[in-house]
Amino acid sequence: MRTIDHFIVGGAGGSPTRSSDIFDPNTGQVQATVGLGGRAELDLAVAAALKAQPSWAATNPQRRARVMFRFKELVEANMDALAHLLSSEHGKVIADSKGDIQRGLEVIEFACGIPHVLKGEYTHGAGPGIDVYSMRTPLGIGAGITPFNFPAMIPMWMFGVAVACGNAFILKPSERDPSVPVRLAELMREAGAPEGILQVVHGDKEMVDAILDHPAIAAISFVGSSDIAHYVYRRGVDAGKRVQAMGGAKNHGIVMPDADLDQVVADLSGAAFGSAGERCMALPVVVPVGDKTADALREKMIPAMAALRVGVSTDADAHYGPVVNAAHKQRVENWIQTGVDEGAELVVDGRGFELQGHEQGFFIGPSLFDRVTPQMQSYKEEIFGPVLQIVRAPDFETAVRLPTEHQYGNGVAIFTRNGHAAREFAARVEVGMVGINVPIPVPVAYHSFGGWKRSAFGDTNQHGMEGVRFWTRTKTVTQRWPDGSALPRGSEDGGPSRVQDAFVIPTMG
């Protein structure tokens, strides 16, 4: 059976004392194991990072950019193999896996422009003979703790910018699907990154705590559930680190009476059920405004869901594949039962779905609830599966209030032909990312990704210029070069008088 090891300079050494099974979600069978490490393995990675980082930081940014260009080429050349590897451990269909990789590559493309974005600011003549300039410098060693649902994209969001800025980076991916992150680190090394600049360690809470507590790690980026994000943020900040921690979501899609319902249904079919709903930017709540809109949407949604094809990851015609493991399948099905117990109307029940020939796979059919209310726990919490909930709103004001008052504030969308309604909604809704007739409003790589409320902890978002600011710190230099020509000669070395040359802080105005 295949064993996945850490990607550490020199290797971790010895057999792991603890390990975790990696399943094939299509069959339900164990296909590999991954060794789980802790402080000892992390210390090895940190030692290698400390050795490699100073010279990498001193490498000029255009040379670091060339490594990023080469890494991009290698990932593109290995796209098919990476996508199949990703799908075999996660369960998402090949097209989704390629999208996962491609969205990560878009951040790498942004990182290829690091010579430009690292340019500082300069003011000539800020005072009498005084110039002021600033420079962005790397932090040293950064770390990333990433979830199972995007094993390519989210690691590249983090290490792409961090490494391009001159940092060393230690990645702790999910132990559920760790093979692609290891392969990405191998390709970064092949692209020319020095040994020790990008390493991968595997583990569970023991490794997470070791990363949070390690004094040599300056900054940590995390994506996962909100409770763990809050824990990571507090513990990391208490240890004196810079931390960005992205949490859960419950994204809403507002459907105005003037919306094109055929387009809305097509968008919801992908946004709610694509990748089996295992993404923080999925659209699991739809809010039709008015009962007439709700009834019409429901009528169109039912046959659209019946047409969805659930299949194995390699089925090119499948709309989505299995969820990641048996525990997650049970969790999603438990939430469906909770919705029933709370009094929501289960219009389509995806439980009990079996795929012929793959009866032990972790498959769940698409589910639809209607007449869900904000008081229900199944509405308040993130289900993270192929479940769509209809929450009816009597008017526009209620539709704005629902996502605004929800504990999560990651993404939201509004479907309408009315420009004024869209503009008003975007201005007033208290959510970090807004889509207008865009069901999954993930920003392009040169903008930043981040939610509000319990969807994000910390003050700086992922990628774009926010990412550059997170992985660097600013040094500001105030300088003058007096020539001493007007000063009397009186020093022992024949130069300007040291007393006469004393600096007095001037007013800059």
N, C-alpha and C positions, 0 to 999 in steps of 0.2 A: 504494500500500500504506500502511496506517495506521502512523504513527510515534508512539510514546509518549515524551513528554518528562518531564523533572523537573517537580515542582510546587514551584517556588522563587519567592520574591518577586522580581519583575522579570524572571523567566525566566533560563535559564542563558546565553543568548546564543550565537549561532553554531551551526553544525552539529557534531554529535558526531564526534570522530575515531575512536571505536570504537562498535560496536553489537552487539546480540545478536538472533537470530531468535526469534520467538514462534510456536509451532506451534498448529495446531488438532489436538488429540490424536485426534479422531474421523476425520480424513482423512489425517493425517500431513503436511499441507501448511503452509507458512509463511503466516501470516495478518497478521503485523505485525513491526515491529522496535522495539527500545528502545535509546536511546542510553545508553552506559555512561560514567559520570563518574568523577571522582577528586577530588583535593584542591582544585582550583580551584572546582568546583561546590559542594563542601562548604563552602568558605570563604564563598561567597555566601549559602548557607542559614544558616550560623552568624551572619553579620553581621546578617541580618534577624531572627534569633531573639534576638540580644543586644539589638537595638533594641526588640523587642516585649515581651520577657518581664517587665521590671520593672513596667510598668503593669498587665500581666495578673496578676502576683502581688499587686499592690496592690488589684486588684478584689475586692470582698468575695465570699466563697464562694457566697452564694446567687445572685449574678449569674452566676458561672461555672457554677453548677448549671443555670441557665436555658438556657445555651448547650447543655449536655448534653441537657436535655429536648428542645430544638428539634432537635438533631442526631439524636436517637432518632426523632423524628417523621419527619424527612426520609429516614432510612434505611428506615423502615417503608414510607413512601410510594413509595420506589424499589426495593422488595424484588424484584419480578419482573425488572426490568431488571438489577439488580446480580447476581442469581442466574444469569441467562442469560450475562452477561458473564463471570462467574466460571467457569461450566461450559465456556464456549467456549475458555478458555485452560488450565484445569486438567484437565478431562475428567470430573470427578465429575458424577453425575446432578443434575438440578435440585433434587430434594428434599434431597439432601446439601448442595448449595450454599446452599439456604435455611437449613438447619440450621447451617452454617458461620457465616452472617451472624447468625442468631438467637442463637447462643451468644456471639458477640461483643457483641451488643446487651444481653445480660444483664449484662455487665460495665459497659456504659454506664449501665444502670439503677442499678447499685450506685454509680457515679460521680455520679449525680444526687443522691445523699444526702451529698455531700461536706461540706456545712455541719455535719452531725452528726459525721461520723467525724474531722473535723479539730479538733474541740474538744480543748483541752488539759486538764491536771489542775491543781487548785488546792488548796492547803492553807492554811487560815487559822490563824494562831497557831502556826507551826512552831517559833518561839522567842519571846522577849520582844519583842512588837511587830513580829514578823517574819512575813511571808507568803511562800509559795513557789508559783510557778506555772510551767507549761511550755506551750510553743506549738510546733506543727509548721509548719516553713517550707519552701518549695520549694527544690530544689537549684539551679535555673537552667535549664540546657539538658540534656535527656535525649535519648537516641537508641535506636532499636530496629532490630534486624536480624532479619528474619523469613523463614521457609521457604516453599516453594511449596505445601505441602499444605493450609494454611488461610490463604489470602490475605486473608480478612476477619476471622475470629475472632481470630487471634493479634495482628495490628496493633491491634485494638480492645482486647484485653487490656492492651496496653502503653500506647498513647497515651490511652485513656480515663481511666485513673487518673492518669497523669502530668500531663495537661493540666488535669484538674479540680483537682489539687493546686496549680496555679499555675505549672507549668513550661512552657517551650517544648519542642517535640518534633520531632526529625528522624527520619523513617522511611526505612530502606533495605530495601524488599521484595525478594523473589526476582525475578530478571530473567526467570524462566520464565513468570510470570503476574502482571505488575505493574499491570494496568489497574484492578482493583478498589481497591487501596490509593490510587491517584491519585484515583479518584472519591470515596472516603471523605474524603480531604483537601478536595476541592472542596465536599462537603456540610458539612464542619465549618466552612469559611469562610462558607458560606451561612447556617449556623446562628447566626453572630454571633461566632465566634472571631476575634480580631484577625489581620490579615495578619502572617504570620511565626510564628504560634504552632504550627501544624502544617504541616510541609513534607515533601516526598517527594523523595529522591534515588535514582537508579538506578546500579547498578554491580556489579562483581564483587569479587575480593579487593583490588584497588586501592582501591576505595571503602571496603571494610570496614577496611582498615588505616588509611586516613585518619581514619575515625571513631574508631578505637581510640587514635590518637595525638593527636587534636586537643585542645589544652589547655583550650578553652572548654567542652567537653562533660564534664559532671560524672558522668553515670551512663549505663550501657548495659545493655539487656536483649536477650538473644539466645535464639533457638530454632533448633535444627538438629541435625546429627550430633554425636556425642560428641567425636570428635577435633577438630572445629572449635570446639565449645563450650569445650573445654579450652584451645585456642589463644586464643580470644577472652578467656576469663577471665584467663589469665596475662598476656597483653599489656595488657589493660585495667587490671588491678590494678597492674602495673608502672608504668603511666602515671598512677597515683594516682586512678583512677576507681572508683566503686562499680559492681560488675558482678554480674548474675545471668545464668547461661548454662545453658539447658536442653538436654540431649543426647538420645541415642537411647533405645531401649527394646526389651525382649523380654518382653512381658507374658504371664503364665501364667494359665490357668484350671483350677483344681483341681476335679475332679468326684468327689465322694464316692459310695460305693455306694448311698446312700439318695436321691440327687438325682433329680429329675424329668427323665429323659433327653429326653423330647420337648421340654420347655422349654429344656433345655441346648442341644440341636441348633438350635432356633430362634434362641436367643441367639448361638450361634457363627456361624450363617450370616450374621448382620449384623455381629457384632463382628470376625470374621476376614476377611470378604470385602467388607464395605461400604467404599465409597470406594476400591475396588481395593486395600485393605490399606495405603493410603498415609496412615497416621496413627500418631502415637506412642502412642496409647492403644488401638490395635487389639489383638486377642487372638489372636496367631499360634501360641501353644503351648497345647495342652490336655493336662492331666495326670490321666487317669483312675486312680483308686486301685483296684488289683486287676485281674487279667486279665479277669475276668467283666465288670466295668464297661467295660473298654477294648473288648472284643469287641462288646458291645451298642452302645456309642457309635459305633464304627466302622460297624457294620451300618446304623445309622440315619443316619449322616452322609453316606454315599455317595449315596443317593437325594435327600437334601436338597440336596446340591451339584449334582446333575444338574438339579434344578428351578430353579436360579439362572439368571436371565436377564441376560446380558451384552449391553449395547446402547449406542447413542450417548447422549450426555449429555441430549438432549431427549426420549428415549424414556421416557414416564411409567411404563411397565411394567418398565423395566430395574432390576435390583438394584444394579448398578454399571456404570461406564463404563470407558474406556481409562485407562491410566496416563499420566503427564504428557508424556513424550517417548520417542523411540526409544532413547536411551542408558539410560533407566531401565528400559524394557522388557527390553533386553538384560541389564542387571544382574540383574533378577529371574530371568530364565531361566537365567543363569549359576549362580545360587544353587540353583536346582532341580537342575541337573546336578551341582553339588557334593554335594548331598544324596544323589543316586544313587551317585556315586563313593565316598562315605563308607560306603555300605552300608545306608542307610535304605530302607525299602520304599515306593516311589512308588505309592500306591494309585490316585490320580487325577492325570493329567498335563494341566496347563492350557496347556502350550506348543503352539505351532502353531495357536492359535485364530484364526480369521478370521471377520469379520462381513461377510455378503454386502452388496456395494455399498460397503463401507468396508475393503477389503482392505489398504490402506496405513495404516489407523489403528493406534494403539498398544494393541491389545487383548491381554489374557492371560486365559485361562480359569482357573477355580478349581483349585487343586492341593491334594492331601492326601498327607502322609507318615505312615507308622506306623513304630514301633520305632526312633524317633530316640533317640539317647543323648546324655548331657551332654558327652561327649568330642568330639562332631562339631562342626566349625567352623560348619556351617549352623545349628546350635542356638545357638552362642555369639554369633553376630552377627545384626544386624537385617536382615531381608530386605526389608521395606517393600513388600510386594506381596501379591496374593491367594493366599497359601500358608499352610496350616494344618499344624502338626506335632503328632503324638501322641507324647508321652513317657510311657511307662507307669511307674507307681509301685506298688511292692508294698504300701505302707502309708502311713498318715497322716504319720508322721515324715519319710519320704522326700519326700512332697508338700510339706511345709513347707520342707525343706532345699533343694529345687531352685531356687525363686525367691530364697531367701535367699542362696544361694551364687553366683547369677548375677552377672555384672559390671554388669548394668543393674538398676535398682530403681525403675522408674517406676510401673507399676500391676500389680495382681494381683486375681484374683477367686476365690471359692470357691462352689461350688454344693452345697448340702446342705439337709436339713430339720432337722439337728441343731444346736440353738442352742449347745450346749457346744462342739462341734467348730468352729463358726464363730467363737465368741468366743476360743477358744484360738488358732486360726489368725491372727486379726486381731492379737492381742497379740504373737505370736511372730515372724511373718514380717517380714523386713527389707526392706520395700518402702514407698515413700512414700504411695501411694494404694491403698486396699483396697476391693474390692466384695464384698458378701455377697449372692449371687444377683443381682448387678448386673454384667453383663459388661464394661462400659466405665465405670469409676468416676471420671469427671471430676467434681470437686466443683462445686457451684453457685457462682455468682459472688461471693457474700459469704463464702465460705470461700476457701482458697487452693489453688493448683495447684502441685505440685512433687514430683519424685522424689528418690531417694537414689542413692548410689554414682555410677556414671558416667552416670547420667541427669540429673544436675544439679550445677553448680558454683556456689558462692556460698552465702550463708547465708539468703537471703530468697526466698520463693516469689512466684509470679505472683498477681495480683489479690487481692481481699478486703483485709483489714487488713494482711496481709503486703505487698501492693502499695503501700498507703498509706505504710507504714514505709519501703519501698524508695525511693519517689519524694519523700520529705521527710526533713528532719533536725530533731532536737529541740533547742530552745533553752529553757533553764531559767533563770528569773529569781527571785532572792531579794531581797525589798524590805522596807524599813521607812520609816515616815513619822513620825519623832519630832517632837513639837510644841514641845519646848524649854521648856515652861512651868515646869519645876522648876529650870532652869539660871539662874545669875546673868547679868545684862546686863553685858557687858563688851566687846563687839566694837565696832568703829568705826561699823558701820551700825546699831547699836542692837539687833541680833538676838541670838540665843543665843550664848554663848561658844563659839568654834570648838574650843578645847581640851577644854572640858567635854563637847562633843558628839561627841568622837572615838569611833569604833566599835571595840568589842572583840568578837571572835568568841565568841558564847555557846555553851554546850552546849545542844543542842536538846531534851534529855530533861527 
